[in-house]
């Protein structure tokens, strides 16, 4: 008992040693990966002298958190992560409207993203959908390299393709919506039903298929191309990026100001800064190989060559809306996922 | 009135007069903000606080004039009004807009108030204790203020930190996405095919998440209990020289960040795992993805949860009085008969508890299904993705949460029925000089066949976990390197001297601090609750017990979201502080302390307590001087467990971490998501090493159980190993 008391005291002393939090000038929720997020806010503080606190979570987690905190918001800026949750948050009135003076400097798709949400969000980077294959596994199976969506239907890929479950992953939903826009709804579902026979797993997380392909746990993993590049480079895996020959969809990584944030002025400074050259040019250093939104910043050389990617004119307004999303997901769950292999 | 009651009455008054009533943003910041005024100074400007100010004066009078009934009335009125005004008025004005027109006219304008501070905390605490004192004075709980006060406090804490947040989430089961009341949606979501479908039985498609979860939990519960029992028998009742390693190794999995075991299994048995490749190249066994699905999840969960069953079983086995078994031997019972008719019935509460823990742990487990589940859907991951996934359906998450809670409740009831009301006491006031008989041969052989291969598997898994961070790329390039370690834990020398340059230091230090704080608090809370449940008779005990298990049964993700919903706005505002993490750890891990405590207590004869009480000691003194020393194994188990659970938990805290309070596991998962397995594994190895050191320290500090027992005649007295027996 004496010892337990000592222990209690020791831990209490420990508690008081845990310094009281000092207030930051701006609080950033970041939905890219840790290294990228950390690098971004460090650079911001270095260049502007404004202290920034950063918390990293996936875009779905951040959205859920901002929703839960809406009566007493804790964050000021939400940087990165796929655009759909940003648009949804804008629709629900969780975000603040802001027209940045940087808007004229941005690439087309970034401005369009802002217009779609009545300037409650803006594009910061773009990445195309595709898939990656493990070259060692391919050699072991002695197969020709796949180039198109259609190649994945070949019988020799049975049990070799992995994609995420669109019910839980924004990446997989982008694929579903892309195929519907590419070919029309009936042929797209026809394709997905045939693909179902070759799928080994519908993973929960959108990042998982690229990683599984990197480890050789599956031959092909459907993912955003920059994620495939990231696994190949930082994970040192024999992974090859494929941009499907029929054309493909893309995501617009976004940034938003949170309504009711406590440091609105500094948040806007961060917002403007993040759309500037110095913030966007560093992205490849941190393993982010997307296309930056500032038109003065060159596309990183490791990034998939945009000129070789056929991008579809992705209708974010229609396929981002809750009703259409729910309808497509229900149809996919009933007709594809539940079907026999 | 007893002196204690008068003391609480004084504290009640002090809370209103001297401590800051409001905390500005959180309890921590109270002193820093301008609002650091006590209730007495605030009340004139805020008329709704006046009743709260008047009550302590009345309470003092009631305590000194010995009027228990009045005292109870005052205390309950104080608590009720505190809750009512606290919930009605928040930082933006009226919480429910319809109140405004009704009362607004009386008060004038829209009143606002920030979150409650330390003054209010002490105020509520004192009011609770005064209510207990008053009721005890009238003869409730045999007039024992300590017992009654403890019950009220724990109940209050559980209502505040478990029941209320969980309800804020579950209520969304009957709401649509915009927050409107829609009971029809509940039925539609509840009967969904993805929950209850049975397609897998027909060989087509997947079964519903509910059936998957249930089947997996039963399988893991049974297997982990059997394995844990086998380990415990080998460790306690045989002369196997492997005792030390068994205790060491069986402890490792609980001190391992959850996803790491899954990763190690993939590196071994995945389609490109080295075992799989070896079998393929040597014996031409085709490579497959058998690991992904219920098979892999079961193996990973067994690796993770068997040690918990082991901890429970070893504690129980050591408390079984050998003289009973010896007596059976003297009566010519064979070894097998002794085991079946004496030993087994005595360890039954332990078995039931071990099963319950395995069952519930499996249902609440999140990391392993995420890593290895593939298309095998379970409730915990489904709930997570209902909240954060592309569908963003909080209503569905709540419905799934209801299903999960239902299962837990069922398991809990079944366990109670099975253990029943039999007597399991074997630690009595009398000395016990018996020697336990050796195990029946068949049983011993069965234990060895279960334990030895499992040990081997554990060794290999841990070789990967511990070594993986110190080679270039585990499974591909095994050149030794310090790179991963230095990225995480580098120390550099700069202009200002040495500094911590590694990217993991921040999260590492925070994790250790918060876990160390929560450890003794969790253990104390758990054991006190266990003692109340096992030793005290009071109405509603079963409901009380269920409430305590609730936070354990609900997946961490739901707890995390519910804590934001409940504690982001006044009256209780905790988000963004380290305290909310400590509280989340405490109430999430407390059930293990309770289970360990109950299992140990049900074996200790009540006559020990009664002897103490007869000699004039009050219940608090009895608890401190008689119960606690006997409970040492349970204390160690509870402390160790709450510490390592705090260090290794992910899902509950992923929504609660902030820039100041980063946690190790969240960092590790982030690295793994980026395919940087080297850094993730190196960090895990460091965490494991630190936790081993912590466990040794805890054991040295708390000491061992000292029940007079002679060693089993199968071998010499084994020094009790790491595993908190």
Interface residues (C-beta under 8 A of the other chain):
Chain A: X1 X3 X4 X6 X7 X8 X11 X12 X14 X15 X17 X18 X20 X21 X24 X27 X33 X34 X35 X38 X53 X54 X55 X56 X57 X58 X60 X61 X63 X64 X65 X68 X69 X71 X72 X74 X84 X85 X88 X137 X159 X165 X166 X167 X168 X169 X170 X172 X173 X200 X201 X202 X203 X204 X205 X207 X211 X214 X215 X216 X217 X218 X230 X231 X234 X235 X236 X237 X287 X322 X325 X326 X329 X333 X337 X338 X339 X340
Chain B: X28 X29 X32 X90 X91 X92 X177 X193 X194 X199 X203 X204 X205 X206 X266 X270 X271 X272 X289 X292 X370 X373 X374 X375 X381 X384 X385 X387 X388 X389 X390 X391 X392 X394 X472 X473 X475 X476 X477 X503 X510 X513 X514 X516 X517 X519 X520 X561 X564 X565 X568 X569 X573 X575 X576 X577 X578 X624 X628 X629 X635 X654 X655 X657 X658 X659 X660 X667 X670 X671 X673 X674 X675 X676 X677 X698 X701 X702 X703
